[in-house]
Amino acid sequence: MSTDNFFNQLDNPSKAQPINQNQKTERWYFGFLTKTKRFWLVTVGIFILVLGLLGLVIMAKAGIVYFPGVSELIYHQPQPTRLIVDSVQDQLSSSQPFTVSFDEQAGVISLNITEENLTGYLRRNLAQSANAAFGSQSQIIFSDGRFEFFGPMLRPVKTTLTLEARLFTSNGLLDYQITRLRFGDLDLPPALSDWLIKAYFSNRAKADNPFASLLANFKNLSADTGKPNIRLERFSLTDGQLNLAIYLNLEEIKAAMEKIGPLIDQRLDEQLNRNN
């Protein structure tokens, strides 16, 4: 049945032609198809609307956007554990954020880092950077085995970032585990936070290191030179201070340095021969 014939029957029921069984089936099929399409269009539209509202609420919670009537309910201005205020002494010592002492007899280097000096150093470098990712009021806090970074994020979005990490020793080295990553007033799950930060720094180190590809060819260099005995003897993280004691075997380091020059030349020659 043509469309014109169908509408003519609607306008003039008295002149309507009898509808056979095939025509009834055809009308039912197209009516059902139209209803199905409408159902899925409405369902997809509602899903997109809910997803958009959820994304807007998440961004409002993170402090990225202001959502009138919602931001007031779900967003609270983040605050650091305590506020680090610059002093004249901090500004003078910010060029070197730590003090060093060396016990030559024991072969131990001791580093003392205060949150004031480290914060002053951080703020000075952020203020001098033209493309800083964080504002110059950022700060670092040491508190009871915990490291906290707090500051205004400028790129890629504007909000406040809070990052907390637990420091610990692993195989003679200082390691960390992210315990909190907070954008504005939005906390990410700790496991996800730890994975994201470690993946970011790993990729950033490879991107920023122009010798990354070269160093990848010297994985076994320490095995040839004899790996020097360097390890973290102890560390303490108390309120306001981080203290590190690093043991260095100077004889082993000296022996390794004497071997490393010729080995680097050898590895470079091998690499050039493979490329040719």
C-alpha positions as a printed Julia matrix, in Angstrom:
276×3 Matrix{Float64}:
   0.0    0.0    0.0
   1.33   3.41  -0.96
   1.68   6.22   1.57
  -0.78   8.45  -0.36
  -3.4    5.72  -0.4
  -2.92   5.2    3.34
  -3.5    8.88   4.18
  -6.46   9.09   1.76
  -8.12   6.32   3.69
  -7.58   8.23   6.93
  -9.15  11.38   5.44
 -12.06   9.55   3.74
 -12.95   6.47   5.78
 -16.07   5.84   3.64
 -13.9    5.42   0.55
 -11.35   3.24   2.26
 -10.47   0.08   0.43
 -10.59  -3.22   2.28
  -7.29  -4.07   3.92
  -6.04  -7.56   3.33
  -4.03  -9.62   5.8
  -0.65  -8.73   4.25
  -1.42  -5.02   4.54
  -2.4   -5.44   8.19
   0.87  -7.24   8.91
   2.83  -4.5    7.12
   1.16  -1.74   9.11
   1.73  -3.58  12.38
   5.41  -4.18  11.54
   6.17  -0.56  10.69
   4.23   0.64  13.74
   6.21  -1.71  15.97
   9.51  -0.61  14.36
   8.64   3.04  14.93
   7.86   2.39  18.6
  11.11   0.46  19.04
  13.12   3.28  17.49
  11.43   5.82  19.72
  12.12   3.69  22.79
  15.83   3.4   22.0
  16.12   7.07  21.07
  14.52   8.09  24.37
  16.69   5.58  26.3
  19.91   6.78  24.67
  18.89  10.42  25.2
  18.21   9.83  28.9
  21.51   7.96  29.26
  23.48  10.8   27.63
  21.67  13.36  29.79
  22.4   11.41  33.01
  26.01  10.88  31.96
  26.43  14.59  31.22
  24.91  15.6   34.55
  27.12  13.08  36.37
  30.21  14.48  34.63
  29.16  18.0   35.53
  28.67  17.01  39.18
  32.09  15.3   39.26
  33.79  18.39  37.79
  31.95  20.58  40.29
  33.12  18.32  43.13
  36.66  18.58  41.77
  36.41  22.37  41.69
  36.94  22.52  37.93
  33.57  24.11  37.13
  30.98  26.03  39.12
  27.53  24.45  39.03
  24.98  26.86  40.58
  22.98  25.27  43.35
  25.13  22.12  43.34
  28.64  23.42  44.0
  27.44  25.02  47.24
  26.24  21.63  48.46
  29.02  19.28  47.37
  32.18  21.43  47.16
  34.19  22.56  50.18
  37.37  24.59  49.78
  40.35  22.26  50.48
  42.79  23.2   53.22
  46.34  21.94  53.89
  47.27  20.21  57.12
  49.01  23.43  58.09
  50.08  26.56  56.27
  53.76  27.15  55.47
  54.51  30.88  55.63
  57.62  32.22  53.9
  60.14  33.88  56.16
  63.32  35.79  55.37
  65.37  32.76  56.42
  63.34  30.49  54.13
  63.98  32.8   51.18
  67.71  32.88  51.88
  67.99  29.09  52.26
  65.63  28.2   49.42
  68.53  27.98  46.95
  69.53  24.75  48.74
  66.58  22.9   50.27
  68.72  20.63  52.44
  71.85  20.54  54.59
  74.51  17.87  54.09
  77.1   16.35  56.35
  79.54  13.55  55.49
  81.14  11.1   57.87
  84.14   9.97  55.81
  85.17   7.3   58.29
  81.75   5.65  58.3
  81.05   6.48  54.65
  77.66   7.96  55.49
  76.09  11.08  53.99
  73.42  12.67  56.16
  70.75  14.87  54.59
  68.42  17.07  56.59
  65.46  18.53  54.73
  62.96  20.86  56.37
  59.51  21.54  54.97
  60.14  25.3   55.19
  63.32  25.14  53.1
  61.84  22.69  50.6
  58.67  24.76  50.27
  60.72  27.94  49.77
  62.79  26.2   47.09
  59.63  24.93  45.38
  57.9   28.32  45.44
  60.93  30.14  44.08
  61.2   27.75  41.12
  57.48  27.88  40.4
  57.53  31.69  40.46
  60.42  31.74  37.98
  58.82  29.24  35.59
  56.84  30.61  32.66
  54.8   27.43  32.23
  54.46  26.21  35.79
  51.76  23.59  36.34
  51.19  24.83  39.9
  50.9   28.21  41.56
  53.7   29.76  43.58
  51.74  29.27  46.82
  52.2   25.51  46.68
  53.75  23.87  49.72
  55.2   20.62  51.06
  54.53  19.23  54.52
  56.27  16.47  56.49
  54.13  14.94  59.19
  54.48  11.63  61.06
  55.82   9.46  58.24
  53.7   11.26  55.67
  54.55  13.57  52.79
  51.93  16.07  51.65
  51.9   18.34  48.61
  49.21  21.01  48.48
  48.85  23.72  45.86
  46.74  25.41  43.19
  46.85  23.54  39.88
  47.08  25.78  36.82
  47.38  23.25  34.01
  45.7   21.38  32.35
  42.73  22.48  34.49
  42.46  24.98  37.32
  41.69  23.46  40.72
  43.45  22.6   43.99
  45.57  19.46  44.21
  46.28  17.55  47.42
  48.7   14.64  47.25
  49.74  12.52  50.23
  52.31   9.73  50.24
  53.75   7.3   52.76
  57.54   6.97  52.59
  59.33   3.7   53.37
  62.53   1.81  52.6
  62.64  -0.94  49.97
  65.83  -2.85  49.09
  67.98  -0.11  50.55
  66.19   2.66  48.65
  63.58   5.22  49.57
  60.2    4.36  48.08
  56.71   5.8   48.34
  53.06   4.83  48.17
  50.38   7.35  47.28
  47.69   7.29  49.94
  45.62  10.22  48.75
  45.09  12.12  45.52
  42.49  14.83  45.71
  41.33  17.21  43.0
  39.46  20.02  44.69
  37.07  18.18  47.01
  37.11  14.94  44.99
  39.16  12.01  46.39
  40.3    9.3   44.0
  40.63   5.69  45.23
  44.11   5.15  46.8
  45.03   2.24  44.49
  44.12   4.25  41.41
  45.94   7.3   42.77
  49.14   5.3   43.36
  49.04   3.83  39.85
  48.34   7.19  38.18
  51.14   9.09  39.92
  53.77   6.38  39.39
  52.79   6.02  35.73
  52.97   9.81  35.28
  56.44  10.14  36.8
  57.7    7.1   34.89
  56.55   8.52  31.55
  57.74  12.01  32.47
  61.22  10.72  33.34
  61.48   8.98  29.97
  60.23  12.03  28.08
  62.51  14.49  29.91
  65.63  12.33  29.71
  67.36  12.83  26.33
  69.62   9.85  27.1
  66.79   7.43  27.92
  67.25   5.39  24.73
  71.01   5.37  25.2
  70.8    4.32  28.82
  68.49   1.48  27.87
  71.44  -0.15  26.1
  73.56  -0.1   29.28
  71.29  -2.15  31.52
  74.07  -4.58  32.37
  76.76  -1.95  32.79
  76.71  -2.21  36.59
  77.24  -5.98  36.33
  80.46  -5.39  34.39
  81.79  -2.66  36.63
  80.67  -4.17  39.91
  77.66  -2.45  41.43
  78.81  -0.04  44.15
  77.35  -0.58  47.59
  75.02   2.4   48.02
  72.07   2.02  50.33
  69.76   3.98  52.54
  70.88   3.27  56.07
  67.98   4.96  57.81
  65.45   7.72  57.45
  63.02   9.51  59.71
  60.07  11.65  58.78
  58.81  13.7   61.67
  56.78  16.88  61.88
  58.56  19.36  59.66
  61.75  17.38  58.93
  63.04  14.56  56.75
  66.39  13.02  57.72
  68.25  10.59  55.47
  71.45   8.64  56.12
  72.98   7.13  52.96
  75.88   4.69  53.08
  78.49   4.92  50.31
  81.33   2.47  49.79
  83.86   4.93  48.35
  86.35   2.28  47.29
  83.76   0.43  45.25
  82.52   3.67  43.71
  86.05   4.68  42.73
  86.72   1.26  41.19
  83.46   1.38  39.24
  84.19   4.89  37.92
  87.58   3.74  36.63
  85.93   0.95  34.65
  82.89   2.76  33.39
  84.64   5.04  30.86
  86.12   2.27  28.69
  82.91   0.24  28.98
  80.79   3.13  27.74
  83.1    3.54  24.72
  82.81  -0.2   24.07
  79.02  -0.18  24.27
  78.81   2.87  21.99
  80.98   1.1   19.4
  78.76  -1.98  19.61
  75.67   0.14  19.15
  77.13   1.95  16.13
  78.17  -1.37  14.54
  74.63  -2.75  14.99
  73.12   0.37  13.41
  75.47   0.12  10.44
